[in-house]
Amino acid sequence: MSSRVFSNQLLEGARNCVLSCGGVKEGTNVLILNMINDPFNLVDETAVHALATVAQEAKANVQILWTTGMEKSWWSDIPPIVLAAMSGADIVINHTAIARPLKAVRELMFGKGVTNLRNMASTAEILSSEWARFPFELSDEITHRVGERLDRATTW
């Protein structure tokens, strides 16, 4: 891998994703999963390398996989090699349309405990944005409290 210099904003967004949201720590097996030339899920190498760098700084074991074969998007069958890579991870930072509705993904998540973190900040520009840098813990708490209020609601 070539030497890269990242902006402070990009690293802050990557840390928010990898450490705060993903909970990556020493020894975590991290897979960063990307589609090649997917017009619906733009991913750039700079963002991927920033995420990998942050995970490596945390002493995680990081693998990056660029793949094809899921061009039908949400409901595509997942290639066996991709499933095998996902099953060997503790967390998948997912830049593809692979999602929970697929039985194989549900089995990995709920049967094997693989965390599937669907990262929408998959370009350097978005990963550097204020949105991607908004503290995950605060966002999570807001979501939790709104959910509690909705659970108690009797009417809309």
C-alpha positions as CSV (number, residue, x, y, z in Angstrom):
1,M,0.0,0.0,0.0
2,S,1.3,3.4,-0.8
3,S,1.8,6.1,1.8
4,R,-1.3,8.3,2.2
5,V,-1.9,11.5,4.1
6,F,-5.4,11.9,5.4
7,S,-7.1,15.1,6.5
8,N,-8.0,15.5,10.2
9,Q,-11.7,15.5,9.2
10,L,-11.4,12.3,7.3
11,L,-9.7,10.5,10.2
12,E,-12.3,11.9,12.6
13,G,-15.1,10.4,10.4
14,A,-13.2,7.1,10.1
15,R,-12.7,6.9,13.9
16,N,-16.4,7.7,14.5
17,C,-17.3,4.8,12.1
18,V,-14.7,2.2,13.1
19,L,-14.2,2.9,16.8
20,S,-17.4,4.5,18.1
21,C,-20.0,2.8,15.9
22,G,-18.2,-0.4,15.2
23,G,-16.5,-0.9,18.5
24,V,-13.3,-2.1,16.9
25,K,-10.5,-2.9,19.3
26,E,-7.3,-4.9,19.5
27,G,-7.7,-8.3,17.9
28,T,-11.0,-7.6,16.1
29,N,-11.2,-9.2,12.7
30,V,-12.4,-6.5,10.4
31,L,-13.5,-6.9,6.8
32,I,-14.1,-3.8,4.6
33,L,-16.3,-5.0,1.8
34,N,-16.7,-3.0,-1.4
35,M,-18.3,-3.5,-4.8
36,I,-16.3,-2.6,-7.9
37,N,-17.9,0.0,-10.1
38,D,-21.3,0.0,-8.3
39,P,-23.2,3.1,-9.6
40,F,-25.5,3.0,-6.6
41,N,-22.9,2.6,-3.8
42,L,-20.0,4.9,-4.7
43,V,-16.8,3.9,-2.8
44,D,-13.4,5.4,-3.1
45,E,-10.1,4.0,-2.1
46,T,-9.2,7.0,0.0
47,A,-12.2,6.4,2.3
48,V,-11.5,2.6,2.5
49,H,-7.8,3.2,3.3
50,A,-8.7,5.7,6.0
51,L,-11.1,3.2,7.6
52,A,-8.4,0.5,7.4
53,T,-5.8,2.8,8.9
54,V,-8.0,3.6,11.9
55,A,-8.7,-0.1,12.5
56,Q,-5.0,-1.0,12.2
57,E,-4.2,1.8,14.7
58,A,-6.5,0.0,17.1
59,K,-4.5,-3.2,16.5
60,A,-7.3,-4.9,14.6
61,N,-6.8,-7.5,11.9
62,V,-8.0,-5.8,8.7
63,Q,-8.8,-7.2,5.3
64,I,-10.2,-5.3,2.3
65,L,-12.2,-7.1,-0.3
66,W,-13.3,-5.5,-3.6
67,T,-15.8,-7.8,-5.4
68,T,-18.3,-8.2,-8.2
69,G,-21.2,-10.5,-8.6
70,M,-24.0,-8.7,-6.7
71,E,-25.0,-6.3,-9.4
72,K,-28.7,-7.0,-8.9
73,S,-28.2,-5.1,-5.6
74,W,-30.4,-5.8,-2.6
75,W,-31.6,-9.3,-3.5
76,S,-28.5,-10.7,-5.3
77,D,-27.1,-14.0,-4.3
78,I,-23.8,-13.4,-2.4
79,P,-20.8,-15.2,-4.0
80,P,-19.5,-18.0,-1.8
81,I,-16.1,-16.4,-1.5
82,V,-17.7,-13.2,-0.1
83,L,-19.8,-15.2,2.4
84,A,-16.7,-17.0,3.5
85,A,-14.8,-13.7,4.1
86,M,-17.8,-12.3,6.0
87,S,-18.0,-15.4,8.1
88,G,-14.4,-15.0,9.2
89,A,-14.9,-11.4,10.4
90,D,-16.1,-10.1,13.7
91,I,-17.3,-7.0,11.9
92,V,-18.0,-6.2,8.3
93,I,-17.8,-2.6,7.3
94,N,-20.1,-2.9,4.4
95,H,-20.1,-0.7,1.4
96,T,-22.4,-2.9,-0.7
97,A,-26.1,-3.5,-0.9
98,I,-25.8,-6.8,0.9
99,A,-28.3,-6.5,3.8
100,R,-30.2,-8.3,6.5
101,P,-33.1,-9.6,4.3
102,L,-30.8,-12.1,2.8
103,K,-31.0,-15.4,4.7
104,A,-27.2,-15.9,4.5
105,V,-26.5,-12.5,6.0
106,R,-29.1,-13.0,8.8
107,E,-27.4,-16.4,9.7
108,L,-24.0,-14.7,9.9
109,M,-25.3,-11.8,12.0
110,F,-27.7,-13.6,14.3
111,G,-26.2,-17.2,14.2
112,K,-22.5,-16.4,14.3
113,G,-22.6,-12.9,15.7
114,V,-20.9,-11.1,12.8
115,T,-21.6,-7.4,13.0
116,N,-22.7,-5.9,9.6
117,L,-22.0,-2.2,9.8
118,R,-23.6,-0.6,6.7
119,N,-21.4,2.5,6.1
120,M,-23.0,5.1,4.0
121,A,-20.0,7.4,4.3
122,S,-18.0,5.5,1.6
123,T,-16.3,8.4,-0.1
124,A,-13.6,10.6,1.4
125,E,-15.9,13.6,0.9
126,I,-18.8,12.1,2.8
127,L,-16.5,10.5,5.5
128,S,-15.0,13.9,6.1
129,S,-18.4,15.6,6.4
130,E,-20.0,17.0,9.6
131,W,-22.6,14.3,9.2
132,A,-20.1,11.5,9.4
133,R,-18.2,13.2,12.2
134,F,-21.4,13.7,14.4
135,P,-20.7,11.7,17.5
136,F,-22.1,8.2,17.2
137,E,-22.8,7.9,20.9
138,L,-25.0,11.0,20.8
139,S,-26.8,9.9,17.6
140,D,-27.4,6.5,19.1
141,E,-28.8,8.0,22.3
142,I,-31.1,10.3,20.3
143,T,-32.4,7.3,18.3
144,H,-32.9,5.3,21.5
145,R,-34.9,8.0,23.3
146,V,-37.0,8.8,20.2
147,G,-37.7,5.0,20.0
148,E,-38.8,4.9,23.6
149,R,-41.2,7.8,23.1
150,L,-42.6,6.1,20.0
151,D,-43.0,2.8,21.9
152,R,-45.1,4.6,24.6
153,A,-47.2,6.5,22.0
154,T,-50.8,5.6,21.7
155,T,-51.6,7.7,18.6
156,W,-49.6,9.2,15.8
